[in-house]
Amino acid sequence: MFKIAIDGRPLIRSLSDLEKKQLPFATAGALNDSMFDVRKAWSDAMPSVFDQPTALTRNAVLYKKATKDNLVAEVFIRDEASKGTPPSRYLISQVEGGPRDEKPFEHLLRNAGILGSNEYAVPAKGFPLDAFGNVPGGVINAILSDLQASRDPLGRSSAESRAKRERRRNVSKRAVYFLSNPNLPRSGGRRQHLPYGIFERTKFGSGSSIRMVFVIVKGAPTYRVRFDAQGLAQRAFNESFPARFEQRMLAALRSAKVK
């Protein structure tokens, strides 16, 4: 959050009575204009900082207006979302650096006993991502279904439904998903030869192809600081406020004289 409060007392001593009367209106208006400029600067910077940010991310910047009685204005990241993770949760690690939060699908995998308390799922190198740099939502849902981790038990696949899927005419729709955990023995006492992760298997003809979707790692992935939100906001505000204040004060004085 970027927050600005204005103390106009040093300025008031140099103003005329008319200017003093209009000062709260002009200051509140200038603050709001400037915070809108800060909000725009944040939003405009996101595509250059994040790889194809989602609409939720691009529209995550909100602001709270100042009033003549409360000369405080704020710009902040949305902390609620109708679906998925609120932007404030997943962007905070990009702003401040450090470990990222648990994602909703990781929470479901953890509840199903697939992920340990300190394990996280990271997209495997080379797996096709969507336009926003994420594993596609359809793949996530299929993984949760096949690994019996869906929130709704009715959405969980069965051995029969997976076998039926693998026989579909369209090869691109035959994928099923499974967990490989070398630390756990398979039936017959054999161990998995694949790395620890979640894999996609697609059957074709007499064979099949297998590729990793997620690698499972210990400890939360750590982000470096990518978005200097405070620095960007301060620069945008410093550039905007003097001109915005002058415009608002002149408009207020013209309005007062007309009255």
Phi, psi and omega in degrees: 000137174249123187232133179234130173238137184251129172253106185270005185300317179297327182283326187301324184298336183262005186258156174285170179300319180295317180295320178299320181294324183271350185303312182300320180295314182295319181294315179299316179296318180294321177299314182293320177299317182292321179292329173295321177294321177297314178303316179295320179298318177298311183297318181294330183282337187300316180297334179275344180263318182252146182282105179049065182298148179291166178300322179299320179290315182296328182259019186279347185273122179238166175216153180248128187281152170276161173233169180295336180266348180217092186277061178228127177234149184225146168239133185210167179268133181309130182251021176215156178207140181294328177221147176079200185270132177301141181304325181300330182284315184272346179270339184300324179289334177284330181277316185257349186079174178102186184290145178276161179284163173294137177272156183305319182289331176292323177299317179293320177295325179292317179297329180277359179082012181275321175256141174284173185297336181240028180247147182223154180257122182244132180308133181287146179299130177094347179285134183297128179255164180280185184297343182256009177082019181243158170297130184307145182300325178297323177291318178302314181296320179294322178297312180299322179293311185289332180266011177059040183242002180301146179298322179264117180304332180290344179269005182269136182283163176243168177301323180293315181292326178292319178297320178295319179298321182292346180258008181300150180296319180280112183301325184293348181250017183266356189297137170235161188233143182213160179262135171247120179230099182301343181280347181247134180289145173274179177300139182086003177085356179285156180251155179297138177265349179275157177296168180287114180175188178250130187240157175247130178241131178234122179273144174208131182056233180263003182234193178203158175243146181229134174218150181280136176261310179231138167263137181262126185238158175273134178083147182293136174303140184254135178255143169277163178291120181246337187233101180280076186297315183294315180296317179296317180296317181296318180295317180295320180293315181299325180284326188273318195299315183303313180291320179297320180294317179299316179298314182293320180293317178298318179296319180294320180291321178297317180296318182294321182290324179295320179294000000 
